[in-house]
Amino acid sequence: MKLFIMTIGDVSIAVSTPRGLVVPVIRNAEALTMAQIESEVVRLATKGRDGKLSIEEMTGGYILDQPMAGVFGSMLSTPIINPPQSAILGMHNIVERP
């Protein structure tokens, strides 16, 4: 068995905009601090909502963070992995049931 460790940390984030969902990429996230990642999320989300993201800012992510289902109150979704993505972190709503 071989273990492969990726050294590239381009992480896609899902951003809800008035015109639909966009998926900008945080480049080299492995080299950033949590504060720097937070600042980059805010920067990219703002650009996405303002309709000012470039194609380069939305291509090439390897992992997608998709918290959208929980934000909109749904309990599940069907994630679609687009190349070169290799994983999706989907966060959903937690509901107490009888």
C-alpha positions as CSV (number, residue, x, y, z in Angstrom):
1,M,0.0,0.0,0.0
2,K,1.3,3.5,-0.9
3,L,0.3,6.7,0.8
4,F,0.3,9.8,-1.2
5,I,0.4,13.2,0.5
6,M,-0.6,16.2,-1.5
7,T,1.5,19.3,-1.1
8,I,-0.8,21.6,-3.1
9,G,-3.6,23.1,-1.0
10,D,-5.9,24.8,-3.5
11,V,-9.3,24.7,-1.7
12,S,-12.6,25.6,-3.4
13,I,-15.3,27.3,-1.4
14,A,-19.0,27.5,-2.3
15,V,-20.4,31.0,-2.4
16,S,-24.1,31.9,-2.8
17,T,-24.6,34.9,-5.0
18,P,-27.8,36.6,-6.3
19,R,-27.1,34.9,-9.7
20,G,-26.4,31.4,-8.2
21,L,-23.6,29.4,-6.7
22,V,-20.0,30.2,-7.6
23,V,-16.9,28.2,-6.5
24,P,-13.8,30.4,-6.1
25,V,-10.4,28.8,-5.1
26,I,-8.2,29.7,-2.1
27,R,-4.7,29.2,-3.5
28,N,-1.9,27.5,-1.5
29,A,-4.2,27.2,1.6
30,E,-1.6,24.9,3.2
31,A,0.8,27.8,3.6
32,L,-1.8,30.2,5.1
33,T,-2.7,30.8,8.7
34,M,-6.3,30.5,9.8
35,A,-6.6,34.3,9.9
36,Q,-5.3,34.5,6.3
37,I,-7.7,31.8,5.1
38,E,-10.6,33.7,6.7
39,S,-9.5,36.9,5.0
40,E,-9.3,35.1,1.7
41,V,-12.7,33.6,2.1
42,V,-14.2,37.1,2.8
43,R,-12.3,38.6,-0.2
44,L,-13.5,35.9,-2.6
45,A,-17.0,35.8,-1.3
46,T,-17.3,39.6,-1.7
47,K,-16.0,39.4,-5.2
48,G,-18.4,36.6,-6.0
49,R,-21.4,38.5,-4.7
50,D,-20.3,41.6,-6.6
51,G,-19.9,39.5,-9.8
52,K,-16.2,40.4,-10.1
53,L,-14.6,36.9,-9.9
54,S,-12.3,35.9,-12.8
55,I,-12.3,32.5,-14.4
56,E,-8.8,32.0,-13.0
57,E,-10.2,32.5,-9.5
58,M,-12.7,29.8,-10.0
59,T,-10.6,27.0,-11.5
60,G,-8.2,24.4,-10.1
61,G,-9.4,23.6,-6.6
62,Y,-8.6,20.1,-5.3
63,I,-11.1,20.0,-2.4
64,L,-14.5,21.7,-2.2
65,D,-15.9,23.0,1.1
66,Q,-19.7,23.1,0.5
67,P,-21.6,24.2,3.6
68,M,-24.6,25.3,1.5
69,A,-27.1,22.6,2.5
70,G,-27.0,23.5,6.1
71,V,-27.1,27.3,5.4
72,F,-30.3,26.9,3.4
73,G,-31.9,24.5,6.0
74,S,-31.8,21.3,3.9
75,M,-30.7,18.0,5.4
76,L,-28.9,16.5,2.4
77,S,-27.6,17.2,-1.1
78,T,-26.0,15.4,-4.0
79,P,-22.4,16.7,-4.3
80,I,-20.8,16.5,-7.8
81,I,-17.0,16.3,-8.0
82,N,-15.6,18.2,-10.9
83,P,-12.0,17.5,-12.1
84,P,-9.4,18.2,-10.6
85,Q,-11.3,18.1,-7.3
86,S,-10.7,14.9,-5.3
87,A,-13.1,15.4,-2.4
88,I,-16.0,17.5,-1.1
89,L,-16.6,18.4,2.5
90,G,-20.4,18.8,2.7
91,M,-21.9,20.2,5.9
92,H,-25.6,19.8,6.4
93,N,-28.4,20.7,8.8
94,I,-28.8,18.8,12.0
95,V,-32.4,18.2,13.0
96,E,-33.8,16.5,16.1
97,R,-36.5,14.0,15.2
98,P,-39.0,12.3,17.4
